[in-house]
Amino acid sequence: MSGIGKGITTASVAKILKSKGFRATCVKIDPYLNVDAGTMNPVEHGEVFVTEDGMECDQDIGNYERFLDENILSYNYMTSGSVYLSVIEKERALGFGGKCVETVPHIPEEVIRRLLLAGKKAKADFVLVEIGGTVGEYQNLVYLEAARMLRLKNPKNVIFVLVSYLPVPKQIGEMKTKPTQYAVRSLNAAGIQPDFIIARSELLLDEPRKRKLSIFCNVGPRDIISAPDIENIYQVPVNFEKDKLGLKILAKFGIDGKKRDLADWSKVLRRALFSKKEIKIGIVGKYFNTGKFTLSDSYISVIEAIKQASWHLGLCPKILWLDAESYEKDSRKMRKELQELDGIVVPGGFGERGVEGKIKAVEFARKNNKPYFGLCYGMQLAVIEFARNVAGMRGAHTTEVNPRTKYPVIDLMQEQKAKIFAKKLGGTMRLGAYACRLLDKTIAKMAYGERTVYERHRHRYEFNSALRKVLESKGLVVSGVNPESGLVEIIELKNHPFFLGTQFHPEFKSRFLKPHPLFSAFVKAAYKVKQQNKHG
């Protein structure tokens, strides 16, 4: 089933192999007909992650980067839409020399070409390939076929790992192996026999269940790896290594294991697991609810960035989900919830829904000296709030929401206007890494400690430079600018514990072993204010 941790498993195995001195990279295959993830609703699909070279992709690419501490680029991600598009474009260009182009073998061959290219580009010893979806789905049959064909051509260089869930029905109280047995049979029907089974469950896999799986799934007991629910996803590589998964994988390839370990990883992990000093951070957003459930995956990179910064400072983060739409109707609720926080984050997003609630939260943070961190849309809304309530620009807004506003402090980027008019919307935003030059003696410069940094973008609207001088004259500080275009990248306020907004998405570059400097500065400021309030 989906959501059981294929991405974390893939990233963890890659991390283990890297810790043993090998180069490893990860590839995600999404079965959707979308050409990329940019047009997918984050409530349905989770966060849209952006690579350094501007690919809008699945959130698992973010997991790979956070675990490997490396940039994963666009050729490490594919969807059914992108694969089929490539094959069709090749056919239109007579690239098949008059052959009848068919789903099999031509689609699997394109998939294999991309997998080999990803390994070559990354100069990798190992390529970990995550096939999205579930076994038995019509959508991913061509990818299983590609995997089968790849192993047929390279029998000594390909192994298969099945991540499968073993439920423990509460009324029965016994772990059930039958769903995994059927998953293996479905794989067998596609011509694939797993070499390993990662047994995901609430509990540890016991010996009777392991023996049963081994008999019915034709996998050796030692190659069935228990993966129980855990407190922290960064425990997964360490837990896998308790079963010597890394050495077992290398043995399948006939490779001797190198004497390396996860010492640095384990050191940070201990801090993450045992830090007791709590800090409360609220995320004011709108992509939270799906039916009766809360979908934190919509902001997974933001969440992980907050956690990573907190752990490196020896703090235990408590993250609260705050509904921006409810703040539009209930100011008393807003004040009560925000007052209890140590810091406030307004993340990225699009559209009108919840905007006024977010602006109210920004105003609260500014007036009450609550550390505030605005990301992309969160930066734009901070500019709007400042323009309205400090600079006297009544009705100031973004033209995304109000095209007729008298004070368009946030406006459509010039190069985006033609694209919108032509309805060329997919993959056409300002995407990927761009330079940002920092102003001396600012929060941003002190946090980074560098003159120029490169950060990732995903937006169509920008700070309206025509109104920059007016806003700066009222006290707004522009602390980061793109040196080529003059685009305002970072804004902040003086005489405030921490009030900063970025047009880019710093969360995309935060890593488990290396938290992002702006998130570290934000969390540090939030904890300092908490201590001052406690003792003041």
C-alpha positions as CSV (number, residue, x, y, z in Angstrom):
1,M,0.0,0.0,0.0
2,S,1.1,3.6,-0.4
3,G,2.5,5.8,2.3
4,I,4.4,3.0,4.2
5,G,7.9,4.3,3.7
6,K,9.3,3.3,0.3
7,G,10.9,6.7,-0.1
8,I,12.5,6.6,3.4
9,T,13.6,3.0,2.8
10,T,15.2,4.0,-0.5
11,A,17.0,7.0,1.0
12,S,18.1,4.9,4.0
13,V,19.6,2.1,1.9
14,A,21.4,4.7,-0.2
15,K,22.7,6.4,3.0
16,I,24.0,3.0,4.3
17,L,25.8,2.3,1.1
18,K,27.3,5.8,1.1
19,S,28.4,5.3,4.7
20,K,30.4,2.3,3.5
21,G,32.4,4.4,1.0
22,F,30.3,3.9,-2.2
23,R,28.7,6.5,-4.3
24,A,24.9,6.1,-4.3
25,T,22.1,8.0,-6.0
26,C,18.3,7.6,-6.0
27,V,15.7,7.7,-8.7
28,K,11.9,8.2,-8.2
29,I,9.4,6.9,-10.7
30,D,5.9,8.3,-10.4
31,P,3.2,6.5,-12.4
32,Y,1.1,9.6,-13.0
33,L,0.5,11.0,-16.5
34,N,1.5,14.5,-15.2
35,V,4.7,15.4,-16.9
36,D,6.0,16.7,-13.6
37,A,4.6,17.2,-10.1
38,G,4.1,21.0,-10.5
39,T,0.4,20.7,-11.5
40,M,-0.5,18.3,-8.7
41,N,-2.5,19.4,-5.7
42,P,-0.4,19.2,-2.5
43,V,-3.4,17.9,-0.5
44,E,-3.7,14.9,-2.8
45,H,0.0,14.3,-3.6
46,G,2.0,16.0,-0.9
47,E,4.6,18.7,-1.2
48,V,6.0,19.7,-4.6
49,F,9.8,19.6,-4.2
50,V,12.1,21.6,-6.5
51,T,15.6,20.5,-7.5
52,E,18.6,22.7,-7.9
53,D,18.2,22.6,-11.7
54,G,14.5,23.5,-11.5
55,M,12.5,20.2,-11.7
56,E,9.2,20.2,-9.9
57,C,9.0,16.7,-8.4
58,D,7.8,14.3,-5.7
59,Q,8.6,14.9,-2.1
60,D,10.7,11.7,-2.0
61,I,13.4,13.6,-3.9
62,G,13.6,15.8,-0.8
63,N,14.0,12.8,1.4
64,Y,16.9,11.6,-0.8
65,E,18.6,14.9,-0.5
66,R,18.1,15.1,3.3
67,F,19.5,11.6,3.8
68,L,22.4,11.7,1.3
69,D,23.3,15.4,1.9
70,E,23.6,15.8,-1.9
71,N,21.7,17.5,-4.6
72,I,19.4,15.2,-6.6
73,L,18.8,16.6,-10.1
74,S,16.1,16.5,-12.7
75,Y,17.3,13.3,-14.4
76,N,16.7,11.4,-11.2
77,Y,12.9,11.8,-11.5
78,M,10.4,10.6,-14.0
79,T,6.7,10.3,-14.4
80,S,4.6,8.3,-16.9
81,G,3.8,11.6,-18.6
82,S,7.5,12.5,-19.1
83,V,8.4,9.0,-20.3
84,Y,5.5,8.7,-22.8
85,L,6.2,12.2,-24.0
86,S,9.8,11.4,-24.8
87,V,8.8,8.3,-26.7
88,I,6.1,10.1,-28.7
89,E,8.5,13.0,-29.5
90,K,11.1,10.5,-30.7
91,E,8.5,8.8,-32.9
92,R,7.4,12.2,-34.4
93,A,11.1,12.8,-35.2
94,L,11.3,9.4,-37.0
95,G,13.6,8.3,-34.3
96,F,12.4,4.7,-34.5
97,G,13.2,4.3,-38.2
98,G,9.7,3.3,-39.3
99,K,9.2,0.7,-36.6
100,C,5.7,0.2,-35.0
101,V,6.1,1.9,-31.6
102,E,4.6,-0.1,-28.8
103,T,4.1,0.2,-25.0
104,V,6.4,-2.8,-24.6
105,P,9.3,-2.8,-25.3
106,H,9.7,0.9,-26.1
107,I,8.4,2.5,-22.9
108,P,10.5,0.2,-20.6
109,E,13.5,0.8,-22.9
110,E,13.1,4.6,-22.3
111,V,12.8,4.0,-18.6
112,I,16.0,1.9,-18.6
113,R,17.8,4.6,-20.6
114,R,16.9,7.1,-18.0
115,L,18.0,4.9,-15.1
116,L,21.4,4.3,-16.7
117,L,21.7,8.0,-17.5
118,A,21.0,8.9,-13.8
119,G,23.7,6.6,-12.7
120,K,26.2,7.9,-15.2
121,K,25.5,11.6,-14.4
122,A,25.9,11.0,-10.7
123,K,29.0,8.8,-11.2
124,A,27.2,6.3,-8.9
125,D,28.3,2.8,-7.8
126,F,24.6,2.1,-6.9
127,V,21.4,3.5,-8.3
128,L,18.4,3.0,-5.9
129,V,15.2,3.1,-7.9
130,E,11.9,3.7,-6.2
131,I,8.9,2.6,-8.2
132,G,5.9,4.6,-7.0
133,G,2.4,3.1,-6.4
134,T,1.7,-0.4,-5.3
135,V,2.3,-3.9,-6.7
136,G,-0.5,-5.1,-8.9
137,E,-1.6,-1.6,-10.1
138,Y,-2.1,-1.2,-13.9
139,Q,-0.2,2.1,-13.7
140,N,3.2,0.8,-12.8
141,L,3.3,-2.5,-14.8
142,V,5.5,-0.9,-17.5
143,Y,8.0,0.0,-14.7
144,L,8.0,-3.5,-13.4
145,E,8.6,-4.7,-16.9
146,A,11.5,-2.3,-17.2
147,A,12.9,-3.7,-14.0
148,R,12.5,-7.2,-15.2
149,M,14.2,-6.4,-18.6
150,L,17.0,-4.6,-16.8
151,R,17.8,-7.6,-14.6
152,L,17.5,-9.9,-17.6
153,K,20.3,-7.9,-19.3
154,N,22.3,-7.5,-16.1
155,P,21.5,-10.5,-13.9
156,K,24.5,-9.8,-11.5
157,N,23.9,-6.1,-11.2
158,V,20.2,-5.8,-10.2
159,I,18.4,-6.8,-7.0
160,F,14.9,-6.2,-5.9
161,V,13.6,-5.0,-2.6
162,L,9.9,-5.2,-1.7
163,V,8.5,-2.9,1.0
164,S,5.3,-4.4,2.3
165,Y,3.0,-3.8,5.2
166,L,2.1,-6.4,7.8
167,P,-1.0,-5.3,9.6
168,V,-1.8,-6.1,13.3
169,P,-5.6,-5.9,13.5
170,K,-6.5,-4.6,17.0
171,Q,-9.4,-7.0,17.5
172,I,-7.1,-10.0,16.7
173,G,-3.8,-8.8,18.1
174,E,-1.8,-10.9,15.7
175,M,0.5,-9.8,12.9
176,K,-0.8,-11.0,9.5
177,T,1.5,-12.0,6.6
178,K,-1.1,-12.8,4.0
179,P,-1.1,-9.3,2.3
180,T,2.7,-9.6,1.8
181,Q,2.4,-13.1,0.5
182,Y,-0.1,-11.8,-2.2
183,A,2.2,-8.8,-2.9
184,V,5.1,-11.2,-3.7
185,R,2.8,-13.4,-5.9
186,S,1.8,-10.2,-7.8
187,L,5.5,-9.4,-8.3
188,N,6.1,-13.0,-9.4
189,A,3.3,-12.6,-12.0
190,A,5.3,-9.6,-13.4
191,G,8.4,-11.8,-13.7
192,I,10.1,-10.5,-10.5
193,Q,11.3,-12.3,-7.4
194,P,12.3,-10.0,-4.5
195,D,15.7,-10.5,-3.0
196,F,14.8,-8.7,0.2
197,I,11.5,-8.0,2.0
198,I,11.3,-4.9,4.2
199,A,8.6,-5.9,6.6
200,R,6.8,-2.6,7.7
201,S,4.5,-2.9,10.6
202,E,3.6,-1.3,13.9
203,L,5.7,-3.9,15.7
204,L,8.9,-5.9,15.3
205,L,8.7,-8.9,13.1
206,D,8.9,-12.1,15.2
207,E,10.6,-15.4,14.2
208,P,7.3,-17.3,13.4
209,R,6.2,-14.6,11.0
210,K,9.6,-14.4,9.5
211,R,9.7,-18.2,8.9
212,K,6.2,-18.1,7.4
213,L,7.1,-15.3,5.0
214,S,10.3,-17.1,4.0
215,I,8.4,-20.3,3.1
216,F,5.6,-18.7,1.2
217,C,7.6,-15.8,-0.5
218,N,10.8,-17.8,-1.4
219,V,13.0,-15.3,0.5
220,G,15.7,-16.4,3.0
221,P,14.8,-15.6,6.6
222,R,18.0,-13.4,7.0
223,D,16.8,-11.4,4.0
224,I,13.5,-10.4,5.6
225,I,14.2,-7.2,7.4
226,S,12.0,-6.0,10.2
227,A,10.9,-2.3,10.0
228,P,8.6,-1.4,12.9
229,D,7.1,2.0,13.4
230,I,9.6,4.4,15.0
231,E,9.7,7.8,16.6
232,N,12.1,9.4,14.1
233,I,12.6,8.6,10.4
234,Y,16.3,9.2,10.7
235,Q,16.5,6.1,12.9
236,V,15.8,3.9,9.9
237,P,19.3,3.6,8.5
238,V,20.6,2.7,12.0
239,N,17.8,0.1,12.5
240,F,18.5,-1.5,9.1
241,E,22.2,-1.7,10.0
242,K,21.2,-3.7,13.2
243,D,20.2,-6.4,10.7
244,K,23.4,-5.8,8.7
245,L,21.3,-4.8,5.6
246,G,24.2,-3.0,4.0
247,L,26.6,-6.0,4.1
248,K,23.8,-8.3,2.9
249,I,23.1,-6.1,-0.1
250,L,26.8,-6.0,-0.9
251,A,27.0,-9.8,-0.6
252,K,24.2,-10.2,-3.2
253,F,26.5,-8.3,-5.6
254,G,29.6,-10.2,-4.6
255,I,31.2,-7.0,-3.2
256,D,33.2,-7.0,0.1
257,G,32.0,-4.5,2.6
258,K,34.2,-1.6,3.6
259,K,34.7,-0.8,7.3
260,R,32.6,2.4,7.7
261,D,29.8,3.3,10.0
262,L,27.1,5.9,10.7
263,A,28.9,7.7,13.5
264,D,28.2,11.3,12.6
265,W,24.6,10.3,11.7
266,S,24.1,8.5,15.1
267,K,25.5,11.5,17.0
268,V,22.9,13.9,15.6
269,L,20.2,11.2,15.9
270,R,20.9,10.9,19.7
271,R,20.5,14.6,20.0
272,A,17.2,14.4,18.1
273,L,15.9,11.6,20.3
274,F,16.9,12.8,23.7
275,S,16.7,16.6,23.6
276,K,14.2,17.8,26.2
277,K,14.2,21.6,25.9
278,E,10.9,22.2,24.1
279,I,10.2,24.9,21.5
280,K,6.8,25.6,20.0
281,I,6.7,26.5,16.3
282,G,3.3,27.2,14.6
283,I,2.9,26.7,10.8
284,V,0.0,28.9,9.5
285,G,-1.1,27.3,6.3
286,K,-4.1,25.9,4.4
287,Y,-2.9,22.6,2.8
288,F,-3.6,20.6,6.0
289,N,-6.9,18.8,5.8
290,T,-8.0,15.9,3.7
291,G,-11.4,14.8,5.0
292,K,-11.0,14.1,8.7
293,F,-7.2,13.7,8.5
294,T,-4.3,16.1,8.7
295,L,-1.8,15.9,5.8
296,S,1.5,17.1,7.1
297,D,3.1,15.9,3.8
298,S,2.0,19.2,2.2
299,Y,4.8,21.0,4.1
300,I,7.2,18.1,4.7
301,S,10.4,20.1,3.8
302,V,9.4,23.0,6.1
303,I,8.7,20.5,9.0
304,E,12.0,18.7,8.5
305,A,13.9,22.0,8.3
306,I,12.5,23.2,11.6
307,K,13.3,19.8,13.2
308,Q,16.8,19.7,11.9
309,A,17.6,23.2,13.1
310,S,16.1,22.5,16.5
311,W,18.0,19.2,17.0
312,H,21.3,20.8,16.2
313,L,20.6,23.4,18.9
314,G,19.7,20.7,21.4
315,L,16.0,21.6,21.3
316,C,12.9,19.4,21.0
317,P,10.5,21.0,18.4
318,K,6.8,20.9,19.0
319,I,5.1,21.8,15.6
320,L,1.5,23.0,15.6
321,W,-0.7,23.1,12.5
322,L,-2.7,26.3,12.4
323,D,-5.6,26.9,10.0
324,A,-5.3,30.3,8.3
325,E,-8.9,30.3,7.1
326,S,-10.2,30.0,10.7
327,Y,-8.3,33.2,11.6
328,E,-10.3,35.2,9.1
329,K,-13.4,34.5,11.1
330,D,-12.1,34.3,14.7
331,S,-9.5,36.8,15.8
332,R,-9.8,35.7,19.4
333,K,-8.9,32.1,18.5
334,M,-5.9,33.4,16.5
335,R,-4.6,35.5,19.4
336,K,-4.9,32.6,21.8
337,E,-3.1,30.2,19.5
338,L,-0.3,32.5,18.4
339,Q,0.4,33.8,21.9
340,E,1.4,30.3,23.0
341,L,4.0,29.9,20.3
342,D,7.7,30.7,20.4
343,G,7.8,31.3,16.6
344,I,5.5,31.6,13.6
345,V,6.1,30.3,10.1
346,V,3.9,31.1,7.0
347,P,5.0,28.8,4.2
348,G,4.5,28.9,0.5
349,G,1.3,28.6,-1.4
350,F,-1.0,29.9,-4.1
351,G,-4.3,31.6,-4.4
352,E,-6.8,33.6,-2.3
353,R,-7.9,31.0,0.2
354,G,-6.7,31.8,3.7
355,V,-4.7,34.9,2.7
356,E,-6.3,37.4,5.0
357,G,-5.9,34.9,7.9
358,K,-2.2,34.6,7.1
359,I,-1.8,38.4,6.9
360,K,-3.5,38.7,10.4
361,A,-0.9,36.2,11.7
362,V,1.9,38.3,10.2
363,E,0.6,41.4,11.9
364,F,0.4,39.6,15.2
365,A,4.0,38.5,14.9
366,R,5.2,42.0,14.0
367,K,3.3,43.8,16.7
368,N,4.0,41.2,19.5
369,N,7.7,40.6,18.8
370,K,7.1,36.9,17.9
371,P,9.9,35.6,15.7
372,Y,8.4,35.3,12.2
373,F,9.7,33.4,9.2
374,G,7.9,33.8,5.8
375,L,8.7,31.5,3.0
376,C,7.8,32.5,-0.6
377,Y,4.1,33.5,-0.3
378,G,4.9,34.0,3.4
379,M,7.4,36.7,2.4
380,Q,5.0,38.3,0.0
381,L,2.2,38.5,2.6
382,A,4.6,40.0,5.1
383,V,5.3,42.8,2.5
384,I,1.5,43.3,2.1
385,E,1.0,43.5,5.8
386,F,3.8,46.0,6.2
387,A,2.5,48.1,3.3
388,R,-1.0,48.2,4.7
389,N,-0.4,48.8,8.3
390,V,3.0,50.6,8.5
391,A,3.4,52.3,5.1
392,G,-0.2,53.5,5.0
393,M,-0.9,51.8,1.6
394,R,-4.5,51.0,2.3
395,G,-5.7,48.0,0.3
396,A,-2.2,47.0,-0.7
397,H,-2.2,43.5,-2.1
398,T,-0.7,41.0,-4.6
399,T,-2.2,41.2,-8.1
400,E,-2.5,37.4,-7.8
401,V,-5.5,38.0,-5.5
402,N,-6.5,41.5,-6.4
403,P,-5.5,42.6,-9.9
404,R,-7.0,46.1,-9.4
405,T,-5.3,47.0,-6.2
406,K,-4.1,50.6,-5.9
407,Y,-0.8,49.4,-4.4
408,P,0.4,46.2,-6.1
409,V,3.3,45.6,-3.8
410,I,3.5,42.1,-5.2
411,D,3.1,41.7,-8.9
412,L,3.4,39.2,-11.7
413,M,7.0,38.8,-12.9
414,Q,7.4,40.4,-16.4
415,E,8.6,37.2,-18.1
416,Q,5.6,35.3,-16.7
417,K,2.9,37.5,-18.3
418,A,3.3,36.1,-21.8
419,K,3.3,32.5,-20.4
420,I,0.1,33.0,-18.6
421,F,-1.5,34.7,-21.6
422,A,-0.6,31.7,-23.8
423,K,-1.7,29.3,-21.0
424,K,1.8,27.8,-20.8
425,L,1.6,27.0,-17.1
426,G,3.2,23.6,-16.4
427,G,6.9,23.9,-15.6
428,T,7.1,27.6,-16.5
429,M,7.4,29.3,-13.1
430,R,10.7,30.7,-11.9
431,L,12.3,27.4,-10.9
432,G,15.6,26.2,-9.5
433,A,18.6,27.9,-7.9
434,Y,19.4,31.6,-8.4
435,A,22.0,33.9,-6.8
436,C,21.1,36.1,-3.8
437,R,23.5,38.9,-2.7
438,L,23.2,39.8,0.9
439,L,23.4,43.2,2.6
440,D,25.9,43.7,5.4
441,K,24.7,43.9,9.0
442,T,21.4,42.1,8.5
443,I,19.9,39.0,10.0
444,A,20.4,37.2,6.7
445,K,24.1,38.1,6.3
446,M,24.8,37.1,9.9
447,A,23.0,33.8,9.5
448,Y,24.7,32.8,6.2
449,G,28.1,34.3,6.9
450,E,28.6,34.7,3.1
451,R,28.2,37.5,0.6
452,T,26.4,35.5,-2.1
453,V,24.2,32.4,-1.7
454,Y,22.2,30.3,-4.1
455,E,18.6,29.3,-3.2
456,R,15.8,27.5,-5.0
457,H,12.6,29.2,-6.3
458,R,9.1,28.3,-7.3
459,H,7.0,31.4,-8.0
460,R,5.4,33.6,-10.7
461,Y,4.9,36.8,-8.6
462,E,7.5,39.0,-7.1
463,F,8.2,42.0,-4.9
464,N,7.2,45.1,-7.0
465,S,10.5,47.0,-7.2
466,A,8.6,50.2,-8.3
467,L,7.4,50.5,-4.7
468,R,10.6,49.4,-3.0
469,K,11.9,52.9,-2.1
470,V,8.6,53.9,-0.5
471,L,8.5,50.7,1.6
472,E,12.2,51.1,2.6
473,S,11.6,54.7,3.7
474,K,9.0,53.3,6.1
475,G,11.5,50.8,7.7
476,L,11.3,47.7,5.5
477,V,14.8,46.3,5.0
478,V,15.7,44.6,1.7
479,S,18.6,42.3,2.8
480,G,18.9,40.1,-0.2
481,V,18.7,40.8,-4.0
482,N,19.3,38.8,-7.1
483,P,22.4,40.5,-8.7
484,E,21.3,39.9,-12.3
485,S,17.6,40.8,-12.2
486,G,17.4,43.0,-9.1
487,L,14.6,40.8,-7.8
488,V,14.1,41.2,-4.1
489,E,14.9,37.9,-2.4
490,I,14.9,38.7,1.3
491,I,13.1,41.2,3.5
492,E,13.4,41.8,7.2
493,L,12.6,44.3,9.9
494,K,14.9,46.1,12.4
495,N,14.2,46.3,16.1
496,H,12.5,42.9,16.1
497,P,13.8,39.6,17.6
498,F,13.5,37.9,14.2
499,F,11.2,39.0,11.3
500,L,12.4,37.8,7.9
501,G,10.9,36.6,4.7
502,T,12.4,34.9,1.7
503,Q,11.1,34.8,-1.9
504,F,13.0,31.5,-2.3
505,H,12.4,28.2,-0.4
506,P,15.3,27.7,2.0
507,E,13.6,24.5,3.4
508,F,14.6,22.6,0.2
509,K,18.3,22.8,1.1
510,S,18.1,21.8,4.7
511,R,19.7,18.5,5.6
512,F,19.8,16.2,8.6
513,L,23.5,16.7,9.1
514,K,23.5,20.3,7.9
515,P,20.5,22.4,8.9
516,H,19.8,25.5,6.8
517,P,21.4,28.7,8.4
518,L,18.1,30.7,8.2
519,F,16.1,28.1,10.0
520,S,18.9,27.8,12.6
521,A,18.8,31.6,13.1
522,F,15.0,31.5,13.3
523,V,14.8,28.7,15.9
524,K,17.7,30.2,17.9
525,A,15.9,33.6,18.0
526,A,12.6,31.9,19.0
527,Y,14.2,30.0,21.9
528,K,16.0,33.2,23.1
529,V,12.7,35.1,23.2
530,K,11.1,32.1,25.0
531,Q,13.9,32.3,27.7
532,Q,13.6,36.0,28.0
533,N,9.8,35.8,28.5
534,K,10.3,33.0,31.0
535,H,12.8,35.0,33.1
536,G,11.5,38.5,32.4
